[in-house]
Amino acid sequence: MNKYLKLHTTHFTLYILTVLLLMVGGCQKKKKADVDTYHVTPKNVNEMFDDFFTRFASDSLFQKEQINFPLLYISTDIEDNVEEIIIEENEWTFIDFTQDGISDDSGIDEFDVIIVRENRGFIYTRRGIDNGIYIEYHFSDLEETWQLTKINNQST
């Protein structure tokens, strides 16, 4: 009788351990599925970027928080000489994007804004109208938030 009780207890313990392992494994799979739902559809990603950029354009503190420092700034001149500059956080100056796309009638610094989706990010481009302005601002989806990761200035 004692052997039977020992054998029964051992089987019961193994059964409980197996059930617990299956439950823990099932929870881990569910957590992984929750993480994957962040990247849903391109439409939602576009809307998320639009909401982000509206705030980034006008809020200086938010803008600084959403830059991946040290920031790479690439400058290419008319003779195709390339200069790479690293901008540290303490060197950053707020860029006001709120007036982009609004014509000032002078035509001097007039430019179009082009926003293109690329891989895991967007490129926000200021393309001048007969004035040589061409600046790309590269935004990437880092740690589930949009971050400015590079500026490429090809203005002439």
C-alpha positions in Angstrom: 0.0 0.0 0.0 2.8 2.4 0.8 4.5 1.7 -2.6 1.2 2.4 -4.3 0.8 5.7 -2.5 4.4 6.8 -3.4 3.9 5.9 -7.0 0.6 7.7 -7.2 2.1 10.8 -5.6 5.0 10.8 -8.0 2.6 10.5 -11.0 0.5 13.3 -9.6 3.5 15.6 -9.1 4.7 14.9 -12.7 1.2 15.7 -14.0 1.1 19.0 -12.1 4.6 20.0 -13.3 3.6 19.2 -16.9 0.4 21.3 -16.6 2.4 24.2 -15.1 5.0 24.1 -17.9 2.3 24.1 -20.6 0.6 27.1 -18.9 3.9 29.0 -18.7 4.8 28.2 -22.3 1.3 29.3 -23.4 1.6 32.6 -21.7 5.0 33.3 -23.3 3.6 32.7 -26.7 0.7 35.0 -26.0 3.1 37.8 -24.9 5.0 37.4 -28.2 1.8 37.8 -30.2 1.0 41.0 -28.3 4.3 42.5 -29.3 3.8 41.7 -32.9 0.5 43.6 -33.0 2.4 47.0 -32.8 3.2 46.9 -36.5 -0.3 46.6 -37.9 -1.1 48.1 -41.3 0.7 50.7 -43.4 -2.4 53.0 -43.0 -2.0 53.0 -39.2 1.7 53.6 -39.5 1.1 56.6 -41.7 -1.5 58.0 -39.3 0.9 57.4 -36.3 3.7 59.3 -38.1 1.4 62.1 -39.0 0.3 62.5 -35.4 3.9 62.3 -34.2 5.2 64.8 -36.8 2.5 67.4 -35.9 3.9 67.5 -32.4 7.5 67.2 -33.5 7.1 70.2 -35.8 5.9 72.6 -33.1 7.1 71.4 -29.7 10.8 72.1 -29.0 11.1 69.8 -26.0 9.3 66.9 -27.7 11.5 67.4 -30.8 14.7 67.2 -28.8 13.4 64.0 -27.0 12.7 62.4 -30.4 16.1 62.7 -31.9 18.5 59.8 -31.8 21.7 61.5 -30.5 24.4 61.8 -31.6 22.7 62.8 -34.8 24.4 62.3 -38.2 24.3 65.4 -40.4 25.5 64.9 -43.9 26.2 68.0 -46.1 26.9 67.7 -49.8 27.9 70.8 -51.7 27.5 71.7 -55.4 30.9 70.0 -56.2 29.7 66.7 -54.5 32.1 67.2 -51.6 30.6 65.3 -48.6 31.0 66.4 -45.0 29.7 64.3 -42.1 29.0 66.2 -38.9 27.9 64.7 -35.6 25.4 66.8 -33.7 25.3 66.2 -30.0 22.2 66.9 -27.9 23.6 70.1 -26.3 24.2 71.5 -29.9 20.7 70.9 -31.2 18.7 73.9 -32.2 14.9 73.6 -32.6 13.7 73.5 -36.3 10.2 74.9 -36.7 8.4 72.8 -39.3 4.9 74.4 -38.7 5.1 76.8 -41.7 6.4 74.1 -44.2 4.2 74.0 -47.3 2.9 77.5 -46.8 4.1 79.9 -49.5 5.4 83.3 -48.5 4.9 85.0 -51.9 8.6 86.1 -52.0 9.8 83.0 -53.7 13.2 83.3 -52.1 13.1 80.4 -49.7 10.1 78.6 -51.2 10.1 74.8 -51.1 7.8 71.8 -51.4 7.5 69.2 -48.7 7.6 65.5 -49.8 7.1 62.7 -47.3 8.0 59.2 -48.4 7.6 55.9 -46.5 10.7 53.8 -46.6 11.3 50.4 -44.9 10.8 51.1 -41.2 10.6 54.9 -41.5 9.9 58.1 -43.4 11.9 60.6 -45.2 10.6 64.2 -44.8 12.1 66.3 -47.6 12.2 70.0 -48.2 12.7 70.5 -51.9 13.3 74.0 -53.0 11.5 75.7 -55.9 14.2 77.3 -58.1 16.5 78.0 -55.1 18.7 74.9 -54.5 17.1 73.8 -51.2 17.1 70.1 -50.7 17.2 68.7 -47.2 16.1 65.2 -46.1 15.1 64.4 -42.6 15.2 60.6 -41.9 12.8 59.2 -39.3 13.0 55.6 -38.1 10.8 53.5 -35.9 13.0 52.9 -32.9 11.8 51.4 -29.6 8.2 51.8 -30.7 8.5 55.6 -31.3 9.5 57.8 -34.2 13.0 59.2 -34.0 15.0 61.6 -36.2 18.0 59.5 -37.1 19.8 61.5 -39.9 19.7 64.8 -41.8 21.0 64.8 -45.3 21.5 68.3 -46.7 22.2 68.4 -50.4 21.3 72.1 -50.9 23.4 74.0 -53.4 
